[in-house]
Amino acid sequence: MSALPSAPNSLSINQIAQEFGGDTPHALSEYYADGSIVPSGTQGEGGAIPSSGSAISIGDFFGSRQRVTINLTSHNQPTNQPTSLQALYTRSRAAA
């Protein structure tokens, strides 16, 4: 997804919900960082989105975006076979 609007544009709870998800009716308290919707470390223009226990406002979300974290694990076993991720990367690079 693209980033939320930058200040001084307008930003609403509905735009935040569209970017990050969440249940209706939407409440700003759903969107604390390190909760079930907004990952820890998510950044807006003014720095990190606050975690629970801190004051939070719609303005904290200017320029923020949902991010996807992919964790890869290797078992460090030598093999001549490419991993599925290597094969996928090689095919996508060849098609480009």
VMD Tcl script that builds the backbone (N, CA, C; Angstrom):
set m [mol new atoms 288]
animate dup $m
set s [atomselect $m all]
$s set {name element resname resid chain x y z} {
  {N N MET 1 A 0.839 -1.173 0.000}
  {CA C MET 1 A 0.000 0.000 0.000}
  {C C MET 1 A 0.888 1.241 0.000}
  {N N SER 2 A 0.331 2.335 -0.438}
  {CA C SER 2 A 1.083 3.575 -0.401}
  {C C SER 2 A 0.969 4.199 0.984}
  {N N ALA 3 A 1.854 5.097 1.264}
  {CA C ALA 3 A 1.867 5.755 2.572}
  {C C ALA 3 A 0.628 6.627 2.748}
  {N N LEU 4 A 0.267 6.829 3.992}
  {CA C LEU 4 A -0.808 7.764 4.313}
  {C C LEU 4 A -0.355 9.171 3.949}
  {N N PRO 5 A -1.298 10.107 3.799}
  {CA C PRO 5 A -0.925 11.475 3.412}
  {C C PRO 5 A 0.057 12.109 4.380}
  {N N SER 6 A 0.819 13.046 3.868}
  {CA C SER 6 A 1.753 13.829 4.679}
  {C C SER 6 A 1.038 15.052 5.226}
  {N N ALA 7 A 1.564 15.586 6.331}
  {CA C ALA 7 A 1.055 16.857 6.855}
  {C C ALA 7 A 1.428 17.938 5.841}
  {N N PRO 8 A 0.652 18.937 5.638}
  {CA C PRO 8 A -0.537 19.383 6.352}
  {C C PRO 8 A -1.843 18.892 5.731}
  {N N ASN 9 A -1.810 17.840 4.907}
  {CA C ASN 9 A -3.044 17.299 4.341}
  {C C ASN 9 A -3.941 16.771 5.455}
  {N N SER 10 A -5.193 16.499 5.113}
  {CA C SER 10 A -6.096 15.946 6.122}
  {C C SER 10 A -5.893 14.439 6.218}
  {N N LEU 11 A -6.166 13.909 7.379}
  {CA C LEU 11 A -6.033 12.484 7.642}
  {C C LEU 11 A -7.148 12.087 8.599}
  {N N SER 12 A -7.816 10.983 8.308}
  {CA C SER 12 A -8.935 10.540 9.147}
  {C C SER 12 A -8.689 9.142 9.688}
  {N N ILE 13 A -9.461 8.780 10.689}
  {CA C ILE 13 A -9.389 7.432 11.254}
  {C C ILE 13 A -9.742 6.402 10.189}
  {N N ASN 14 A -10.627 6.755 9.259}
  {CA C ASN 14 A -10.988 5.821 8.186}
  {C C ASN 14 A -9.812 5.560 7.255}
  {N N GLN 15 A -8.984 6.562 6.978}
  {CA C GLN 15 A -7.800 6.351 6.155}
  {C C GLN 15 A -6.789 5.464 6.887}
  {N N ILE 16 A -6.640 5.679 8.181}
  {CA C ILE 16 A -5.742 4.842 8.979}
  {C C ILE 16 A -6.240 3.397 8.948}
  {N N ALA 17 A -7.545 3.205 9.111}
  {CA C ALA 17 A -8.137 1.865 9.082}
  {C C ALA 17 A -7.970 1.217 7.709}
  {N N GLN 18 A -8.085 1.997 6.662}
  {CA C GLN 18 A -7.915 1.455 5.314}
  {C C GLN 18 A -6.472 0.972 5.117}
  {N N GLU 19 A -5.516 1.688 5.669}
  {CA C GLU 19 A -4.100 1.318 5.534}
  {C C GLU 19 A -3.740 0.120 6.409}
  {N N PHE 20 A -4.189 0.117 7.673}
  {CA C PHE 20 A -3.744 -0.886 8.633}
  {C C PHE 20 A -4.762 -1.982 8.911}
  {N N GLY 21 A -6.026 -1.760 8.590}
  {CA C GLY 21 A -7.064 -2.733 8.917}
  {C C GLY 21 A -7.702 -2.401 10.248}
  {N N GLY 22 A -8.434 -3.343 10.799}
  {CA C GLY 22 A -9.089 -3.113 12.078}
  {C C GLY 22 A -10.587 -3.320 11.984}
  {N N ASP 23 A -11.215 -3.440 13.127}
  {CA C ASP 23 A -12.647 -3.702 13.203}
  {C C ASP 23 A -13.432 -2.406 13.336}
  {N N THR 24 A -14.619 -2.387 12.739}
  {CA C THR 24 A -15.501 -1.236 12.900}
  {C C THR 24 A -16.362 -1.456 14.135}
  {N N PRO 25 A -16.761 -0.431 14.828}
  {CA C PRO 25 A -16.361 0.962 14.628}
  {C C PRO 25 A -14.891 1.149 15.015}
  {N N HIS 26 A -14.207 1.995 14.267}
  {CA C HIS 26 A -12.783 2.217 14.497}
  {C C HIS 26 A -12.562 3.152 15.679}
  {N N ALA 27 A -11.524 2.852 16.445}
  {CA C ALA 27 A -11.115 3.699 17.559}
  {C C ALA 27 A -9.602 3.837 17.480}
  {N N LEU 28 A -9.095 4.993 17.776}
  {CA C LEU 28 A -7.656 5.229 17.717}
  {C C LEU 28 A -6.898 4.272 18.637}
  {N N SER 29 A -7.528 3.821 19.692}
  {CA C SER 29 A -6.869 2.908 20.626}
  {C C SER 29 A -6.524 1.558 19.991}
  {N N GLU 30 A -7.112 1.223 18.838}
  {CA C GLU 30 A -6.767 -0.004 18.111}
  {C C GLU 30 A -5.378 0.072 17.493}
  {N N TYR 31 A -4.868 1.285 17.311}
  {CA C TYR 31 A -3.716 1.501 16.441}
  {C C TYR 31 A -2.420 1.822 17.172}
  {N N TYR 32 A -2.340 1.447 18.430}
  {CA C TYR 32 A -1.060 1.579 19.123}
  {C C TYR 32 A -0.055 0.625 18.482}
  {N N ALA 33 A 1.191 1.075 18.386}
  {CA C ALA 33 A 2.244 0.206 17.870}
  {C C ALA 33 A 2.453 -0.965 18.823}
  {N N ASP 34 A 2.854 -2.071 18.280}
  {CA C ASP 34 A 3.116 -3.299 19.019}
  {C C ASP 34 A 1.827 -3.953 19.498}
  {N N GLY 35 A 0.711 -3.545 18.912}
  {CA C GLY 35 A -0.552 -4.221 19.176}
  {C C GLY 35 A -0.794 -5.256 18.097}
  {N N SER 36 A -2.013 -5.666 17.930}
  {CA C SER 36 A -2.318 -6.692 16.933}
  {C C SER 36 A -2.466 -6.132 15.523}
  {N N ILE 37 A -2.506 -4.794 15.370}
  {CA C ILE 37 A -2.719 -4.200 14.052}
  {C C ILE 37 A -1.481 -3.468 13.539}
  {N N VAL 38 A -0.886 -2.642 14.360}
  {CA C VAL 38 A 0.269 -1.834 13.949}
  {C C VAL 38 A 1.538 -2.438 14.556}
  {N N PRO 39 A 2.468 -2.894 13.697}
  {CA C PRO 39 A 3.696 -3.507 14.222}
  {C C PRO 39 A 4.561 -2.508 14.993}
  {N N SER 40 A 5.308 -3.011 15.944}
  {CA C SER 40 A 6.270 -2.199 16.681}
  {C C SER 40 A 7.276 -1.607 15.704}
  {N N GLY 41 A 7.639 -0.365 15.925}
  {CA C GLY 41 A 8.623 0.280 15.069}
  {C C GLY 41 A 8.046 0.980 13.857}
  {N N THR 42 A 6.717 0.901 13.668}
  {CA C THR 42 A 6.104 1.603 12.541}
  {C C THR 42 A 6.334 3.092 12.717}
  {N N GLN 43 A 6.763 3.740 11.647}
  {CA C GLN 43 A 7.130 5.151 11.692}
  {C C GLN 43 A 6.137 6.027 10.947}
  {N N GLY 44 A 5.906 7.205 11.488}
  {CA C GLY 44 A 5.208 8.268 10.793}
  {C C GLY 44 A 6.213 9.380 10.539}
  {N N GLU 45 A 5.766 10.485 9.999}
  {CA C GLU 45 A 6.688 11.600 9.730}
  {C C GLU 45 A 7.352 12.132 10.999}
  {N N GLY 46 A 6.654 12.055 12.120}
  {CA C GLY 46 A 7.186 12.595 13.365}
  {C C GLY 46 A 7.910 11.573 14.228}
  {N N GLY 47 A 8.141 10.379 13.704}
  {CA C GLY 47 A 8.812 9.339 14.477}
  {C C GLY 47 A 7.928 8.122 14.637}
  {N N ALA 48 A 8.244 7.313 15.619}
  {CA C ALA 48 A 7.540 6.055 15.831}
  {C C ALA 48 A 6.098 6.284 16.279}
  {N N ILE 49 A 5.211 5.419 15.794}
  {CA C ILE 49 A 3.831 5.426 16.278}
  {C C ILE 49 A 3.882 4.992 17.745}
  {N N PRO 50 A 3.207 5.693 18.650}
  {CA C PRO 50 A 3.279 5.361 20.080}
  {C C PRO 50 A 2.769 3.962 20.392}
  {N N SER 51 A 3.337 3.369 21.424}
  {CA C SER 51 A 2.846 2.087 21.926}
  {C C SER 51 A 1.851 2.364 23.047}
  {N N SER 52 A 1.143 1.329 23.473}
  {CA C SER 52 A 0.104 1.525 24.478}
  {C C SER 52 A 0.683 2.148 25.743}
  {N N GLY 53 A -0.112 2.960 26.386}
  {CA C GLY 53 A 0.323 3.672 27.580}
  {C C GLY 53 A 0.813 5.068 27.280}
  {N N SER 54 A 1.033 5.370 25.992}
  {CA C SER 54 A 1.460 6.712 25.568}
  {C C SER 54 A 0.285 7.411 24.901}
  {N N ALA 55 A 0.351 8.728 24.861}
  {CA C ALA 55 A -0.680 9.486 24.150}
  {C C ALA 55 A -0.553 9.209 22.656}
  {N N ILE 56 A -1.675 9.061 21.967}
  {CA C ILE 56 A -1.682 8.794 20.531}
  {C C ILE 56 A -2.668 9.746 19.874}
  {N N SER 57 A -2.338 10.186 18.661}
  {CA C SER 57 A -3.250 11.061 17.931}
  {C C SER 57 A -3.201 10.708 16.450}
  {N N ILE 58 A -4.200 11.140 15.729}
  {CA C ILE 58 A -4.242 10.894 14.286}
  {C C ILE 58 A -2.997 11.461 13.622}
  {N N GLY 59 A -2.501 12.586 14.106}
  {CA C GLY 59 A -1.307 13.209 13.541}
  {C C GLY 59 A -0.065 12.331 13.603}
  {N N ASP 60 A -0.029 11.354 14.512}
  {CA C ASP 60 A 1.106 10.433 14.589}
  {C C ASP 60 A 1.235 9.587 13.327}
  {N N PHE 61 A 0.155 9.469 12.565}
  {CA C PHE 61 A 0.118 8.569 11.415}
  {C C PHE 61 A 0.438 9.246 10.083}
  {N N PHE 62 A 0.662 10.554 10.084}
  {CA C PHE 62 A 1.021 11.206 8.826}
  {C C PHE 62 A 2.245 10.526 8.226}
  {N N GLY 63 A 2.146 10.122 6.953}
  {CA C GLY 63 A 3.266 9.524 6.237}
  {C C GLY 63 A 3.566 8.085 6.602}
  {N N SER 64 A 2.774 7.462 7.464}
  {CA C SER 64 A 3.047 6.076 7.857}
  {C C SER 64 A 2.464 5.120 6.831}
  {N N ARG 65 A 2.879 3.871 6.912}
  {CA C ARG 65 A 2.337 2.838 6.030}
  {C C ARG 65 A 2.435 1.479 6.705}
  {N N GLN 66 A 1.542 0.614 6.284}
  {CA C GLN 66 A 1.582 -0.768 6.761}
  {C C GLN 66 A 2.811 -1.414 6.150}
  {N N ARG 67 A 3.479 -2.232 6.902}
  {CA C ARG 67 A 4.644 -2.926 6.371}
  {C C ARG 67 A 4.479 -4.414 6.596}
  {N N VAL 68 A 5.170 -5.144 5.778}
  {CA C VAL 68 A 5.131 -6.594 5.870}
  {C C VAL 68 A 6.503 -7.059 6.310}
  {N N THR 69 A 6.545 -7.894 7.329}
  {CA C THR 69 A 7.795 -8.455 7.813}
  {C C THR 69 A 7.856 -9.911 7.405}
  {N N ILE 70 A 8.958 -10.283 6.773}
  {CA C ILE 70 A 9.168 -11.667 6.364}
  {C C ILE 70 A 10.371 -12.194 7.119}
  {N N ASN 71 A 10.190 -13.237 7.879}
  {CA C ASN 71 A 11.278 -13.882 8.600}
  {C C ASN 71 A 11.694 -15.134 7.851}
  {N N LEU 72 A 12.965 -15.205 7.481}
  {CA C LEU 72 A 13.491 -16.377 6.798}
  {C C LEU 72 A 14.399 -17.128 7.749}
  {N N THR 73 A 14.301 -18.430 7.729}
  {CA C THR 73 A 15.131 -19.268 8.576}
  {C C THR 73 A 15.920 -20.222 7.702}
  {N N SER 74 A 17.187 -20.338 7.978}
  {CA C SER 74 A 18.038 -21.273 7.260}
  {C C SER 74 A 18.509 -22.337 8.241}
  {N N HIS 75 A 18.546 -23.551 7.756}
  {CA C HIS 75 A 19.029 -24.648 8.594}
  {C C HIS 75 A 20.504 -24.917 8.333}
  {N N ASN 76 A 21.132 -24.094 7.484}
  {CA C ASN 76 A 22.560 -24.175 7.190}
  {C C ASN 76 A 23.003 -25.564 6.764}
  {N N GLN 77 A 22.204 -26.218 5.970}
  {CA C GLN 77 A 22.582 -27.514 5.434}
  {C C GLN 77 A 23.003 -27.322 3.986}
  {N N PRO 78 A 24.260 -27.670 3.662}
  {CA C PRO 78 A 24.711 -27.486 2.278}
  {C C PRO 78 A 23.886 -28.333 1.317}
  {N N THR 79 A 23.555 -27.756 0.204}
  {CA C THR 79 A 22.786 -28.459 -0.810}
  {C C THR 79 A 23.047 -27.801 -2.154}
  {N N ASN 80 A 22.891 -28.561 -3.194}
  {CA C ASN 80 A 23.021 -28.010 -4.538}
  {C C ASN 80 A 21.681 -27.552 -5.082}
  {N N GLN 81 A 20.622 -27.811 -4.330}
  {CA C GLN 81 A 19.290 -27.429 -4.757}
  {C C GLN 81 A 18.985 -26.010 -4.299}
  {N N PRO 82 A 18.509 -25.143 -5.201}
  {CA C PRO 82 A 18.135 -23.798 -4.743}
  {C C PRO 82 A 16.898 -23.873 -3.859}
  {N N THR 83 A 16.849 -22.995 -2.894}
  {CA C THR 83 A 15.647 -22.921 -2.082}
  {C C THR 83 A 14.520 -22.384 -2.942}
  {N N SER 84 A 13.299 -22.592 -2.509}
  {CA C SER 84 A 12.169 -22.097 -3.290}
  {C C SER 84 A 12.229 -20.587 -3.426}
  {N N LEU 85 A 12.735 -19.878 -2.405}
  {CA C LEU 85 A 12.856 -18.433 -2.487}
  {C C LEU 85 A 13.913 -18.044 -3.511}
  {N N GLN 86 A 15.047 -18.758 -3.551}
  {CA C GLN 86 A 16.075 -18.468 -4.544}
  {C C GLN 86 A 15.533 -18.722 -5.944}
  {N N ALA 87 A 14.827 -19.827 -6.120}
  {CA C ALA 87 A 14.278 -20.158 -7.425}
  {C C ALA 87 A 13.265 -19.107 -7.864}
  {N N LEU 88 A 12.419 -18.686 -6.962}
  {CA C LEU 88 A 11.427 -17.663 -7.269}
  {C C LEU 88 A 12.108 -16.357 -7.644}
  {N N TYR 89 A 13.135 -15.965 -6.887}
  {CA C TYR 89 A 13.867 -14.730 -7.177}
  {C C TYR 89 A 14.532 -14.822 -8.545}
  {N N THR 90 A 15.154 -15.961 -8.844}
  {CA C THR 90 A 15.830 -16.137 -10.122}
  {C C THR 90 A 14.838 -16.053 -11.269}
  {N N ARG 91 A 13.667 -16.698 -11.111}
  {CA C ARG 91 A 12.655 -16.640 -12.181}
  {C C ARG 91 A 12.117 -15.231 -12.359}
  {N N SER 92 A 11.884 -14.526 -11.260}
  {CA C SER 92 A 11.327 -13.173 -11.380}
  {C C SER 92 A 12.352 -12.219 -11.982}
  {N N ARG 93 A 13.644 -12.377 -11.682}
  {CA C ARG 93 A 14.685 -11.530 -12.262}
  {C C ARG 93 A 14.831 -11.818 -13.762}
  {N N ALA 94 A 14.703 -13.093 -14.155}
  {CA C ALA 94 A 14.851 -13.469 -15.561}
  {C C ALA 94 A 13.677 -12.912 -16.380}
  {N N ALA 95 A 12.503 -12.821 -15.777}
  {CA C ALA 95 A 11.327 -12.321 -16.476}
  {C C ALA 95 A 11.338 -10.806 -16.620}
  {N N ALA 96 A 12.115 -10.136 -15.777}
  {CA C ALA 96 A 12.115 -8.665 -15.787}
  {C C ALA 96 A 12.854 -8.082 -16.977}
}
mol reanalyze $m
mol bondsrecalc $m
mol representation Tube
mol addrep $m
